[in-house]
């Protein structure tokens, strides 16, 4: 009797879809969330490059600006909160602006991802 019941359960395929979904769904969600986080990282990098580019142009047009003015201008060009930080140093002939984008993945136990970019802008002389 038990052997017949076992054969019946092995032939019955009513729960196959539920079992396959339980196996595939976590992998699918992991893949989708990975794509979203990769998109956010790329967005942060492009925003960082955009801010540094516009700040270098600002430094060229306003050669008497201070480093705090350059940092404030870079921070005002984008809105990613505290994910991006800027630093600037100015000499009489050039301005160096550095930006750092840091991101911590929220569903994988990973170290924070940090992207740093630097722009060296030669300033006009009078």
N, C-alpha and C positions, 0 to 999 in steps of 0.2 A: 504494500500500500504506500509506503513512504517513497519507494522508487518511482511509482507512477506520479505521485505529487511533484517530485523533483523534476521529472520529465515535462510535466505540465508547466511549471514555472520557468524552465529553460526555454520552452517554445513560446511562451507568452512574451510579447514585446511591448506591453502597454507602458512601461516605465522607462523605456529607452531614451525617449526625448528628454525627460526630466534629468536623467543621469548624465546624458551628453551635455545638456545645458549647464549643469552644475560643474562640469569639468571645464567647459570652454568659456563660460561667462567671466570668471576671474581673470583669465588670461586676456580676454578681449578688453576688459576694463583697464587692466594694467597697460595694455598697448595704447588705448585712447588717452589715458591720463599722461602717459609718457609723451605722446604727441603734443598735448596741451602744454606740458611743462617745457618741452623743447621750443615750442612757439613763444612762450613767455621769455625764455632765455634769449632767443633771437631778437625779440622785440626790445629787450633791455639793452642788448649789444648795439642794435641799430639806433636806439635812442641815445645811447652814450656817444656814438660816433657823430650823430647829428648835433648834439649839444657841444661837443668839442670843436666841430667844424665852425659852427656859428660863433662860438666864443673866440676862436682864432681870428675870424673876420672882424669881430668887435674890437679885439685888441689891435688889429691893424688900422682900423678907422679911428680908434681912440688910443693913440700911443701913450698918453699920459695917465691912463687908468691904473688903478692900484690892483694888487692881487685879490683883495677882498671884493672889489667891484667885478673882477672877472669871475670869481667863484659864484657870486650872487647872480650874475648874468647867465652863467652856465646852468645853474639850478633853476632859473626862471624859464628856460627854454623847453624844459620837459617836466612831466609830472609823474614820477614813479616813487614818490615818497623818499624813504630813507634807503632805498635799494641802491641808489647811485650817490656817490660822494665825489667831490671835486677838490683839487688843490691846484694852486697856481703860483708861479714865481716869475718875477719880471726883472730883467736887467735893462740896461740902457739901449740895447740893440735887439733883444728878443724876449718873447714870452713863452714859457713852458706851462702847459695846462695838462693836468692828469686827471682822469676820471676812473672810478672803480665801481663796477656793478657786481653785487654779491647776491646770491640766491641759494636758499636751502630747500631742497626737494622735500615735499611734505608727506610723501607716502613711501619713500625708500630711505633706509638708514644709510645716508651718504654724507660725506663731508660737504660743506658749503662750496658752491661753484663761484669762483671769483674771476672776473674778466677785467683787465686793466688796459686802458688805451692812453696814449700820450700824443700831444700835438706840440710841435715846436714852430712858433710863428716869428719870423723876422719882422721887426718893427721898422717903419720908415724913419729916416733921419731927416732933420730939418735942414 
